[in-house]
Amino acid sequence: MRDKMERILVIDDDMELCSLLEEYLTPEGFLTTAENNGEKGLATAKKGQHDLVILDVMLPGMSGFDVLHSLREWSSVPVIMLTARGEDVDRVVGLEMGADDYMPKPFLPRELVARIRAVLRRSRRESPLAGTHRTLCVGDVEIDTGARVAKVSGKSTRLTDAEFVILEKLLAEAGGVVSREQLSLAALGRESGPEDRSLDVHISNLRRKLGKTIDGIPRIKAVRGAGYLYTLPLRADALS
């Protein structure tokens, strides 16, 4: 058992839902705080006292997207977005802006708890490959699994927890294919369903943040029907 309850901030204007989440999450070992509008939620989040934020897209005044955008300018605190069922665009936009995962409303509380625990495991640096402190370096990209730091050409690049885990898996198998199932389980804590675009959006974000290789070719390639691979440098001396 952990020494302290993990702290969850819920930002949602549905007061009844906030109350129900507090009742459900407390016995599961989470200390829950609720804010019912974006401005107050952002102010509370900026105190840096919470381990994870549950953020509704549809908020009065300052939207959930606005809150996430402001939050990501200074913090990598894990965020799970709540979206209306069927609003695929909202889910994709949230992930592109740096959300770690999403839940469509309405949802089963036990599924939300599973998502929370999966995201928190990543944020506690408990990825399958991070049992020991090590550095992975392929070409001009280097990651420190202990410090959770990624660098491109010597410059630090801010990644979400999901993005870091995906990059870690790909670098560890550079030149070889890593299946979608492996990446999804490692980064999201679940298998990727046929309509779930979460993994693809995280991959897209990684490509954008890393840019092309020093040889001018894409770093991450999709292999139809198989998964993804991280491209090995063309020059033999570029691989460490």
C-alpha positions as CSV (number, residue, x, y, z in Angstrom):
1,M,0.0,0.0,0.0
2,R,1.2,3.5,-0.8
3,D,2.2,5.9,1.9
4,K,-0.3,8.6,0.7
5,M,-3.4,8.8,-1.3
6,E,-2.8,10.1,-4.8
7,R,-4.5,13.4,-5.5
8,I,-7.0,13.8,-8.4
9,L,-8.3,17.2,-9.6
10,V,-11.6,17.0,-11.4
11,I,-12.5,20.0,-13.6
12,D,-16.1,19.6,-14.7
13,D,-19.2,21.8,-14.4
14,D,-21.5,18.8,-13.7
15,M,-21.5,19.0,-9.9
16,E,-23.4,15.8,-9.5
17,L,-20.8,13.9,-11.6
18,C,-18.0,15.5,-9.5
19,S,-19.7,14.3,-6.3
20,L,-20.2,10.8,-7.7
21,L,-16.6,10.6,-8.7
22,E,-15.4,11.7,-5.3
23,E,-17.6,9.0,-3.7
24,Y,-16.3,6.4,-6.0
25,L,-12.6,7.4,-6.2
26,T,-12.1,7.8,-2.4
27,P,-12.5,4.1,-1.5
28,E,-10.1,3.3,-4.5
29,G,-7.3,5.3,-2.8
30,F,-7.7,8.7,-4.4
31,L,-8.1,12.1,-2.8
32,T,-10.4,14.1,-5.0
33,T,-10.8,17.8,-5.4
34,A,-13.4,19.3,-7.8
35,E,-13.6,22.7,-9.6
36,N,-16.6,23.6,-11.7
37,N,-15.2,26.0,-14.2
38,G,-12.1,26.3,-16.3
39,E,-10.6,29.4,-14.6
40,K,-10.8,28.0,-11.1
41,G,-9.7,24.6,-12.3
42,L,-6.6,26.0,-14.0
43,A,-5.7,28.1,-10.9
44,T,-6.0,25.0,-8.7
45,A,-3.9,22.9,-11.2
46,K,-1.2,25.6,-11.2
47,K,-0.6,25.0,-7.5
48,G,1.1,21.7,-8.6
49,Q,-0.5,19.8,-5.7
50,H,-2.3,17.1,-7.8
51,D,-1.0,13.8,-9.4
52,L,-3.5,13.8,-12.2
53,V,-6.2,16.0,-13.7
54,I,-9.6,14.9,-15.1
55,L,-10.7,17.6,-17.5
56,D,-14.0,18.0,-19.2
57,V,-13.9,19.5,-22.8
58,M,-17.2,21.4,-22.4
59,L,-16.8,24.0,-19.7
60,P,-18.5,27.4,-19.2
61,G,-16.2,30.3,-20.1
62,M,-12.7,28.9,-20.4
63,S,-13.1,25.6,-22.3
64,G,-11.3,22.4,-21.5
65,F,-9.0,22.9,-24.5
66,D,-8.1,26.4,-23.2
67,V,-7.3,24.9,-19.8
68,L,-5.1,22.2,-21.3
69,H,-3.3,24.6,-23.6
70,S,-2.4,26.8,-20.7
71,L,-1.5,23.9,-18.5
72,R,0.9,22.4,-21.0
73,E,2.9,25.6,-21.3
74,W,4.4,24.9,-17.9
75,S,3.3,21.5,-16.6
76,S,3.4,17.8,-17.7
77,V,0.9,16.7,-15.1
78,P,-1.1,13.8,-16.5
79,V,-4.5,14.8,-18.0
80,I,-7.4,12.6,-18.9
81,M,-10.0,14.4,-21.0
82,L,-13.7,13.8,-20.7
83,T,-15.5,14.1,-24.1
84,A,-19.0,13.6,-25.3
85,R,-19.6,10.2,-26.8
86,G,-19.2,10.2,-30.6
87,E,-17.2,13.4,-30.6
88,D,-14.1,12.0,-32.2
89,V,-12.8,15.4,-33.2
90,D,-12.7,16.5,-29.5
91,R,-10.7,13.4,-28.6
92,V,-8.1,13.8,-31.4
93,V,-7.7,17.5,-30.6
94,G,-7.3,16.8,-26.9
95,L,-4.6,14.3,-27.6
96,E,-2.8,16.5,-30.1
97,M,-2.7,19.3,-27.4
98,G,-1.0,17.0,-24.9
99,A,-3.8,15.1,-23.1
100,D,-2.6,11.6,-21.9
101,D,-5.9,9.8,-22.5
102,Y,-9.6,10.5,-22.8
103,M,-12.9,9.0,-21.6
104,P,-16.2,9.4,-23.6
105,K,-19.2,10.3,-21.5
106,P,-21.1,8.4,-20.1
107,F,-18.5,6.0,-18.7
108,L,-18.2,3.2,-16.2
109,P,-16.5,4.4,-13.0
110,R,-14.4,1.2,-12.9
111,E,-13.1,1.9,-16.4
112,L,-12.1,5.4,-15.4
113,V,-10.2,4.0,-12.4
114,A,-8.4,1.6,-14.7
115,R,-7.4,4.5,-17.0
116,I,-6.3,6.6,-14.0
117,R,-4.1,3.9,-12.7
118,A,-2.6,3.2,-16.1
119,V,-1.7,6.9,-16.6
120,L,-0.3,7.2,-13.1
121,R,1.9,4.1,-13.6
122,R,3.5,5.9,-16.5
123,S,3.9,9.1,-14.6
124,R,5.6,7.2,-11.7
125,R,8.1,6.0,-14.3
126,E,6.9,2.4,-14.1
127,S,7.1,1.7,-17.8
128,P,8.0,-1.9,-18.7
129,L,11.4,-0.9,-19.9
130,A,12.3,1.4,-17.0
131,G,13.1,-1.2,-14.3
132,T,16.7,0.1,-14.3
133,H,18.1,3.5,-15.1
134,R,19.6,3.6,-18.6
135,T,20.2,5.8,-21.6
136,L,19.0,5.0,-25.1
137,C,20.6,6.8,-28.0
138,V,19.8,6.4,-31.7
139,G,21.3,9.0,-34.0
140,D,20.8,12.4,-32.5
141,V,17.9,11.3,-30.3
142,E,18.8,10.4,-26.7
143,I,16.5,9.5,-23.7
144,D,17.3,9.0,-20.1
145,T,14.8,6.5,-18.7
146,G,15.5,7.4,-15.1
147,A,15.2,11.2,-15.4
148,R,12.5,10.9,-18.0
149,V,14.4,13.3,-20.3
150,A,14.4,13.3,-24.1
151,K,16.9,15.2,-26.2
152,V,17.1,15.9,-29.9
153,S,20.5,17.1,-31.1
154,G,21.4,17.9,-27.5
155,K,18.2,20.0,-26.9
156,S,15.6,18.8,-24.4
157,T,12.2,18.1,-25.9
158,R,9.1,18.0,-23.6
159,L,7.1,14.8,-24.1
160,T,4.0,13.5,-22.4
161,D,4.3,10.3,-20.5
162,A,2.6,8.3,-23.3
163,E,4.9,9.8,-25.9
164,F,8.0,9.0,-23.8
165,V,7.0,5.4,-23.3
166,I,6.3,5.0,-27.1
167,L,9.7,6.5,-27.9
168,E,11.4,4.3,-25.4
169,K,9.9,1.2,-26.9
170,L,10.7,2.2,-30.4
171,L,14.3,3.2,-29.6
172,A,14.9,0.0,-27.8
173,E,13.9,-1.9,-30.9
174,A,15.3,0.6,-33.5
175,G,15.3,-0.8,-36.9
176,G,12.7,-3.4,-36.0
177,V,8.9,-3.3,-35.9
178,V,7.1,-2.9,-32.7
179,S,3.4,-3.9,-32.9
180,R,0.5,-1.6,-32.3
181,E,-0.6,-3.9,-29.5
182,Q,2.8,-3.7,-27.7
183,L,2.8,0.1,-28.0
184,S,-0.8,0.6,-26.9
185,L,-0.4,-1.7,-23.9
186,A,2.8,0.0,-22.8
187,A,1.7,3.6,-23.4
188,L,-2.0,3.5,-22.8
189,G,-2.4,0.4,-20.5
190,R,-5.0,-1.2,-22.9
191,E,-5.3,-2.8,-26.3
192,S,-6.0,-0.4,-29.2
193,G,-9.5,-1.0,-30.6
194,P,-10.3,-0.6,-34.3
195,E,-11.9,2.9,-33.7
196,D,-9.3,4.1,-31.1
197,R,-7.0,6.6,-32.7
198,S,-5.1,7.5,-29.5
199,L,-1.9,5.6,-30.4
200,D,-1.8,7.2,-33.9
201,V,-2.2,10.7,-32.5
202,H,0.6,10.1,-29.9
203,I,2.8,8.9,-32.8
204,S,1.9,11.9,-34.8
205,N,2.8,14.2,-31.9
206,L,6.2,12.4,-31.6
207,R,6.9,12.8,-35.3
208,R,6.2,16.6,-35.0
209,K,8.3,17.1,-31.9
210,L,11.3,15.0,-33.1
211,G,11.3,16.2,-36.7
212,K,13.1,14.4,-39.4
213,T,16.5,12.6,-38.9
214,I,19.8,14.3,-39.6
215,D,19.7,12.4,-42.9
216,G,16.4,14.1,-43.8
217,I,14.2,10.9,-43.5
218,P,11.2,10.3,-41.2
219,R,12.2,8.9,-37.8
220,I,9.1,6.8,-37.2
221,K,7.6,4.7,-40.0
222,A,4.3,2.8,-40.1
223,V,4.4,-0.7,-41.3
224,R,1.1,-1.7,-42.7
225,G,-0.6,-4.5,-40.7
226,A,2.4,-4.8,-38.3
227,G,3.1,-1.6,-36.3
228,Y,5.8,1.0,-36.2
229,L,9.6,1.2,-36.4
230,Y,12.2,3.7,-35.6
231,T,14.5,4.3,-38.5
232,L,18.2,3.5,-38.0
233,P,20.6,6.3,-39.1
234,L,22.1,5.9,-42.5
235,R,25.6,6.6,-41.2
236,A,27.1,3.8,-39.1
237,D,28.8,6.3,-36.7
238,A,25.4,7.9,-35.9
239,L,24.2,4.9,-33.8
240,S,25.2,4.6,-30.2
